[in-house]
Every structure is written in C-alpha cells, then in structure tokens.
C-alpha cells in the first residue's frame, strides 16, 4: 500500500498542523510555476496533493491508517476490507478531491482512489474489489494550483478587491475578506490548471501573506501603535497626527500623560464580519532627552523642574 506519510515526509503520529505545514512547503517547492513545468516535479506535485487530500482530512486519514496497518489476505486485500466502509470514508456526499483524483458518492470513481492507494486497485486476477460497484474511466480533472497573494496591512484589516492571474493565465478579480491574516487561504473553484480533453479545471488556492506595517501591529481585532512623546508634549498636552489603516488621524494628548498610558481611537481597528470594527490603541512612551555634560542651562532647568514637582508621587514603594 502506498505510504502517504512518506510522500509528504512526515511521521505517522504527526498532528494536523505539522501535516498542513509540510504540505504547504512541498506544494510551493514543486508547484509548476516554481519548477518551470518539469514533468517529474509536476508528477511529484500531484502526489503531494493526493496525499494531503487524505491525510489532511481526519475521517479519511483514520480509514487510511486502518487499512495501511491491516494484514493482507490471500486475495491481496487488507483483511477486514469493507467496500461500503471504504466508500463512506473516501466518498461521501461531497466526494473526495486530491490532485487528479475524484471519488463521488455513487461509487463511480472509487476505482481511481483505490488504485492510487493500493497500486492498481484490484486483487489477484484483476478482481473488482468493490463487488457490484461500477468503476468507469473519466476525463482527468485539472491540477489544483497553489499561489501566493501579498496584501498590505490596511487591505488585510479592511478587506479589498484585487485582480490576480488564474491558473490558465487569465485575469480574475477576487475579494480579500476583512480581518484576513498571514496563513489564510482563498479557494477559487475552477480557476486552477486546465484539464485535458475538456475535463473540469482544478481549483486555485491563494495563500495570504500580509506585508507588515512599519508602525502598526495587529492584536486580535485591535491595532496597536507605539506612541513616543517628548517630555514637553507629555506634560503640556498636544495634538499628534498618528497613522491608521484609514490614513492619518489627529490624536489629542491630554496634559500630564505618562509612559504606559493607552490612548484609544475607537472604531479604527480591524473590520469584523458583521461590519463593526475594533479599536486602535496608542501605547505612550515618554522620551527623556540626555543632557550634555556642558549644557548647564538645560541641567539647571531640569533641576528646577524636579524641585517644583517634588510633591508628585511617582512610586508606590
């Protein structure tokens, strides 16, 4: 029986996250766009997709593990093999897709997936392992393709429409949902690789990569900003233009603002699915200047200020 774990290069006890991470790495490495259409690497790309189609699905993986470790009977089939259980695990109402393999709920293509797993899909003498199930040859489906879509920080926070290239080379407009983050994926059904002989095209999977912002960072639905202030600005108060995903906004700094204070811009965070938004939070950092050794005037002002504010409690210990 084909070892799908070796195909992906993971241990049998690997968790779902490890399998997914390994699949993404291999899919990028062997993607036809990255290999220049090399035939051997394209075939490897198909095997990787087929393996992940099973190991990436908990139900299919459990049935595969059971069959993989079952003793082989005299008929060349795993002992305890049940065509109905196999069909339920690898078919189902939605069918199974992985690379060029498709299994439908009415058993029409179960021979394909069985052949992929067991190297031929038949027992000794070419017997049909599915009994009365009808196995037919079908038009191959196009390859699923994996691509990368770079989006800006504001596009990820608010959502956007972008034009991308489909698997057949055409232009396609896609909607980037608000709140998406790096590692998210868009599935564009029917926009992957073209199929030979008029078959169904594969799907295009676009992995989202969010370009970091030099000032803003995301924390759930909120956006955070480090906000440096001079001593005078913090003491006297001021207005500061701060960056947001909507553009610059004038933020009021109250007099007497200390380091560690949090200044909130409500509704300037990440857009949620219901249309509401998180907040933007500015974390204040008061920047204290260094006094040059020969700057006696500034030092005198600092000493005078210290004397005038002696009564201000700055510590709890």
TIMARVO-33122 format. One record per residue (C-alpha): residue in three letters; residue number from 1; x, z, y. Coordinates in Angstrom, 3 decimals. Layout:
BEGIN
   code   pos          X          Z          Y
    ALA   NUM          X          Z          Y
...
//
This chain:
BEGIN
   code   pos          X          Z          Y
    UNK     1      0.000      0.000      0.000
    UNK     2      1.329     -0.868      3.459
    UNK     3      2.799      2.169      5.205
    UNK     4      1.268      2.069      8.678
    UNK     5      3.251      5.139      9.744
    UNK     6      6.488      3.237      9.119
    UNK     7      5.049      0.276     11.015
    UNK     8      4.711      2.489     14.100
    UNK     9      7.806      4.554     13.311
    UNK    10      6.079      7.950     13.298
    UNK    11      5.856     10.783     10.787
    UNK    12      2.679     11.200      8.747
    UNK    13      1.977     14.532     10.434
    UNK    14      2.320     13.079     13.931
    UNK    15     -0.523     14.099     16.232
    UNK    16     -2.770     11.651     18.073
    UNK    17     -0.790     11.907     21.320
    UNK    18      2.505     11.120     19.584
    UNK    19      0.968      8.113     17.837
    UNK    20     -0.518      6.842     21.076
    UNK    21      2.754      7.303     22.959
    UNK    22      4.713      5.471     20.258
    UNK    23      2.175      2.631     20.171
    UNK    24      2.404      2.121     23.930
    UNK    25      6.202      1.999     23.766
    UNK    26      6.238     -0.562     20.943
    UNK    27      3.437     -2.642     22.460
    UNK    28      5.415     -3.009     25.674
    UNK    29      8.611     -3.831     23.793
    UNK    30      7.070     -6.507     21.550
    UNK    31      4.459     -7.869     23.920
    UNK    32      4.663    -11.709     24.030
    UNK    33      5.169    -11.566     27.792
    UNK    34      8.283     -9.429     27.232
    UNK    35      9.682    -11.396     24.287
    UNK    36      9.206    -14.919     25.580
    UNK    37      6.869    -15.844     22.738
    UNK    38      9.410    -15.107     19.976
    UNK    39      7.454    -15.757     16.742
    UNK    40      8.920    -12.877     14.734
    UNK    41      8.375    -10.402     17.548
    UNK    42      4.855    -11.720     18.128
    UNK    43      4.093    -11.087     14.447
    UNK    44      5.535     -7.597     14.845
    UNK    45      3.272     -7.108     17.873
    UNK    46      0.258     -7.979     15.679
    UNK    47      1.353     -5.492     13.005
    UNK    48      1.728     -2.767     15.630
    UNK    49     -1.794     -3.415     16.941
    UNK    50     -3.258     -3.412     13.428
    UNK    51     -1.513     -0.144     12.543
    UNK    52     -2.703      1.566     15.725
    UNK    53     -6.221      0.262     15.138
    UNK    54     -6.336      2.521     12.073
    UNK    55     -4.026      5.424     12.912
    UNK    56     -5.446      5.670     16.428
    UNK    57     -8.935      6.313     15.041
    UNK    58     -9.410      9.732     13.423
    UNK    59    -12.018      8.593     10.879
    UNK    60    -10.095      5.501      9.785
    UNK    61     -6.837      7.469      9.629
    UNK    62     -8.321     10.103      7.301
    UNK    63     -9.627      7.470      4.886
    UNK    64     -6.333      5.575      5.046
    UNK    65     -4.393      8.786      4.269
    UNK    66     -6.683      9.493      1.313
    UNK    67     -6.212      6.016     -0.164
    UNK    68     -2.480      5.986      0.575
    UNK    69     -1.816      9.093     -1.498
    UNK    70     -4.297      8.398     -4.307
    UNK    71     -2.777      7.470     -7.723
    UNK    72     -3.082      3.777     -8.593
    UNK    73     -5.335      2.990    -11.558
    UNK    74     -4.913      0.351    -14.254
    UNK    75     -6.842     -2.144    -12.157
    UNK    76     -4.279     -1.873     -9.375
    UNK    77     -6.708      0.007     -7.148
    UNK    78     -6.340      3.584     -5.833
    UNK    79     -8.099      5.995     -8.165
    UNK    80    -11.417      7.070     -6.698
    UNK    81    -11.654      3.921     -4.554
    UNK    82    -15.261      3.541     -3.402
    UNK    83    -16.184      0.237     -1.698
    UNK    84    -19.082      1.908      0.101
    UNK    85    -16.860      4.681      1.485
    UNK    86    -14.232      2.112      2.450
    UNK    87    -16.836      0.032      4.264
    UNK    88    -18.225      3.075      6.059
    UNK    89    -14.780      4.195      7.221
    UNK    90    -13.370      0.835      8.264
    UNK    91    -16.549     -0.993      9.179
    UNK    92    -19.402      0.923     10.714
    UNK    93    -21.895     -0.287     13.253
    UNK    94    -19.264     -1.119     15.833
    UNK    95    -16.828     -2.817     13.481
    UNK    96    -13.072     -2.462     13.481
    UNK    97    -10.680     -4.436     15.606
    UNK    98     -6.914     -4.282     15.480
    UNK    99     -4.688     -7.264     16.252
    UNK   100     -6.298    -10.192     14.422
    UNK   101     -8.363     -8.044     12.023
    UNK   102    -12.105     -7.577     12.405
    UNK   103    -14.358     -5.735      9.997
    UNK   104    -18.097     -5.984     10.530
    UNK   105    -20.736     -3.569      9.371
    UNK   106    -22.258     -6.068      6.888
    UNK   107    -19.016     -6.302      4.837
    UNK   108    -18.456     -9.960      5.806
    UNK   109    -14.809     -9.426      6.730
    UNK   110    -13.852     -6.357      4.693
    UNK   111    -11.529     -8.553      2.650
    UNK   112     -9.366     -9.028      5.740
    UNK   113     -8.749     -5.336      6.330
    UNK   114     -8.363     -4.636      2.609
    UNK   115     -5.792     -7.426      2.372
    UNK   116     -3.962     -6.012      5.396
    UNK   117     -3.682     -2.572      3.792
    UNK   118     -3.168     -3.456      0.126
    UNK   119     -1.275     -6.746      0.358
    UNK   120     -3.786     -9.235     -0.995
    UNK   121     -6.989     -7.246     -1.189
    UNK   122     -7.635     -7.933     -4.893
    UNK   123     -6.934     -6.248     -8.202
    UNK   124     -5.391     -7.867    -11.268
    UNK   125     -6.692    -11.358    -11.887
    UNK   126     -7.933    -11.738     -8.353
    UNK   127    -10.972     -9.481     -8.815
    UNK   128    -13.066     -8.785     -5.742
    UNK   129    -12.654     -5.021     -5.003
    UNK   130    -15.973     -4.971     -3.147
    UNK   131    -18.139     -5.944     -6.126
    UNK   132    -21.076     -7.921     -4.783
    UNK   133    -19.873     -7.771     -1.178
    UNK   134    -19.434    -11.257      0.259
    UNK   135    -15.952    -11.994      1.666
    UNK   136    -15.585    -15.055      3.851
    UNK   137    -12.866    -16.717      5.846
    UNK   138    -13.426    -16.564      9.579
    UNK   139    -11.930    -18.076     12.672
    UNK   140     -8.993    -15.878     13.807
    UNK   141     -9.525    -13.771     16.909
    UNK   142     -7.114    -13.965     19.801
    UNK   143     -4.454    -11.294     20.266
    UNK   144     -5.163     -8.179     22.272
    UNK   145     -2.687     -8.050     25.137
    UNK   146     -1.247     -5.040     26.952
    UNK   147     -0.155     -5.327     30.578
    UNK   148      0.749     -3.085     33.488
    UNK   149     -1.149     -2.686     36.741
    UNK   150      0.651     -0.950     39.616
    UNK   151     -1.671      0.643     42.168
    UNK   152     -0.934      2.543     45.367
    UNK   153     -1.707      6.231     45.767
    UNK   154     -4.692      5.551     48.099
    UNK   155     -6.076      2.887     45.694
    UNK   156     -5.944      5.385     42.847
    UNK   157     -7.612      8.109     44.935
    UNK   158    -10.402      5.983     46.399
    UNK   159    -10.750      3.044     43.992
    UNK   160    -10.165     -0.607     44.847
    UNK   161    -10.677     -4.181     43.715
    UNK   162     -7.649     -6.173     42.602
    UNK   163     -7.001     -9.677     41.344
    UNK   164     -4.963     -9.880     38.118
    UNK   165     -3.861    -12.597     35.726
    UNK   166     -5.842    -12.864     32.489
    UNK   167     -4.293    -13.477     29.091
    UNK   168     -4.998    -17.194     29.383
    UNK   169     -3.335    -17.457     32.791
    UNK   170     -6.463    -17.470     34.970
    UNK   171     -7.277    -15.149     37.869
    UNK   172     -9.575    -12.210     37.301
    UNK   173    -10.969     -9.629     39.755
    UNK   174    -11.063     -6.072     38.409
    UNK   175    -12.432     -2.800     39.745
    UNK   176     -9.995      0.127     39.812
    UNK   177    -12.172      3.230     39.411
    UNK   178    -11.624      6.051     41.908
    UNK   179     -9.676      9.009     40.586
    UNK   180     -7.634      6.997     38.080
    UNK   181     -4.154      8.308     37.297
    UNK   182     -0.982      7.027     35.660
    UNK   183     -1.627      6.509     31.954
    UNK   184     -5.217      5.397     32.469
    UNK   185     -6.176      2.057     30.974
    UNK   186     -8.597     -0.710     31.879
    UNK   187    -10.012     -2.740     28.977
    UNK   188    -11.062     -6.258     29.907
    UNK   189    -13.060     -7.598     26.979
    UNK   190    -12.464    -11.258     26.165
    UNK   191     -9.642    -11.724     28.668
    UNK   192     -6.698    -11.338     26.273
    UNK   193     -4.955    -14.009     24.238
    UNK   194     -6.787    -17.235     23.468
    UNK   195     -7.847    -17.730     19.851
    UNK   196     -7.021    -20.844     17.813
    UNK   197     -9.817    -23.151     16.658
    UNK   198    -12.297    -21.846     19.189
    UNK   199    -12.364    -18.236     17.999
    UNK   200    -13.146    -15.212     20.132
    UNK   201    -10.437    -14.323     22.717
    UNK   202     -8.748    -10.963     22.417
    UNK   203     -9.017     -8.175     24.976
    UNK   204     -6.676     -7.407     27.850
    UNK   205     -5.598     -3.769     28.235
    UNK   206     -4.061     -2.871     31.599
    UNK   207     -2.103      0.369     31.796
    UNK   208     -2.351      2.004     35.220
    UNK   209      0.839      3.101     36.974
    UNK   210      0.267      4.900     40.289
    UNK   211      3.053      4.466     42.856
    UNK   212      3.999      7.953     44.183
    UNK   213      3.361      8.643     47.864
    UNK   214      6.350      9.995     49.846
    UNK   215      4.248     12.790     51.382
    UNK   216      1.038     13.256     49.389
    UNK   217      0.626     14.577     45.867
    UNK   218     -2.433     14.992     43.691
    UNK   219     -3.726     18.260     42.260
    UNK   220     -6.927     17.531     40.357
    UNK   221     -9.428     16.241     42.916
    UNK   222     -7.446     17.705     45.825
    UNK   223     -4.491     16.140     47.630
    UNK   224     -1.652     18.348     48.831
    UNK   225      0.844     17.907     51.659
    UNK   226      3.901     19.911     52.707
    UNK   227      3.466     20.517     56.454
    UNK   228      6.653     21.528     58.313
    UNK   229      6.172     23.160     61.748
    UNK   230      8.648     24.244     64.378
    UNK   231      8.670     27.886     65.438
    UNK   232      7.062     26.967     68.770
    UNK   233      4.314     24.899     67.111
    UNK   234      3.536     27.717     64.689
    UNK   235      3.459     30.372     67.442
    UNK   236      1.589     28.471     70.135
    UNK   237     -0.560     26.142     68.049
    UNK   238     -0.666     22.355     68.366
    UNK   239     -2.213     19.158     67.016
    UNK   240     -0.326     17.118     64.417
    UNK   241     -1.019     13.637     63.064
    UNK   242     -0.897     14.023     59.275
    UNK   243     -1.091     11.253     56.632
    UNK   244     -4.150     10.992     54.385
    UNK   245     -5.372      8.338     51.941
    UNK   246     -7.757      7.236     54.731
    UNK   247     -4.973      6.917     57.309
    UNK   248     -3.550      9.376     59.868
    UNK   249     -5.787     12.284     60.899
    UNK   250     -5.263     14.717     63.801
    UNK   251     -4.998     18.232     62.383
    UNK   252     -5.340     21.318     64.598
    UNK   253     -2.721     24.014     64.022
    UNK   254     -4.059     27.428     65.129
    UNK   255     -1.723     29.671     67.179
    UNK   256      0.180     32.188     65.081
    UNK   257      0.252     30.079     61.906
    UNK   258      2.780     31.373     59.361
    UNK   259      4.623     29.769     56.458
    UNK   260      2.446     29.743     53.364
    UNK   261     -0.767     29.151     55.299
    UNK   262     -3.086     26.486     53.876
    UNK   263     -4.850     24.172     56.323
    UNK   264     -7.734     22.263     54.757
    UNK   265     -9.122     18.819     55.587
    UNK   266    -12.461     18.774     53.822
    UNK   267    -13.535     15.572     52.086
    UNK   268    -10.127     13.908     52.385
    UNK   269     -9.175     14.262     48.717
    UNK   270     -9.766     12.165     45.598
    UNK   271    -13.107     10.423     45.254
    UNK   272    -15.206     11.637     42.307
    UNK   273    -17.512      9.589     40.102
    UNK   274    -20.572     10.961     41.937
    UNK   275    -19.213      9.784     45.295
    UNK   276    -18.151     13.227     46.537
    UNK   277    -14.517     13.963     47.319
    UNK   278    -12.007     16.764     47.011
    UNK   279    -10.067     18.168     49.980
    UNK   280     -6.607     17.652     51.414
    UNK   281     -4.595     20.841     51.783
    UNK   282     -1.587     21.198     54.056
    UNK   283      0.922     23.852     52.956
    UNK   284      2.614     25.154     56.107
    UNK   285      6.376     25.625     56.211
    UNK   286      7.759     27.032     59.459
    UNK   287     11.221     25.573     60.012
    UNK   288     13.558     28.104     61.650
    UNK   289     16.458     26.462     63.517
    UNK   290     20.035     27.600     63.121
    UNK   291     21.669     28.895     66.307
    UNK   292     25.114     27.513     67.016
    UNK   293     27.837     30.108     67.469
    UNK   294     28.468     29.015     71.065
    UNK   295     24.775     28.799     72.015
    UNK   296     24.483     32.151     73.725
    UNK   297     21.372     31.210     75.684
    UNK   298     19.272     30.414     72.605
    UNK   299     20.553     33.538     70.885
    UNK   300     19.517     35.640     73.900
    UNK   301     16.005     34.108     73.808
    UNK   302     15.716     34.856     70.094
    UNK   303     16.791     38.476     70.635
    UNK   304     14.288     38.841     73.450
    UNK   305     11.537     37.400     71.268
    UNK   306     12.480     39.788     68.473
    UNK   307     12.198     42.746     70.828
    UNK   308      8.812     41.617     72.125
    UNK   309      7.374     41.243     68.609
    UNK   310      8.759     44.458     67.100
    UNK   311      5.263     45.774     66.572
    UNK   312      4.235     42.840     64.382
    UNK   313      4.063     43.766     60.705
    UNK   314      5.848     41.134     58.634
    UNK   315      6.446     43.003     55.344
    UNK   316      4.431     45.239     53.021
    UNK   317      7.499     47.085     51.694
//
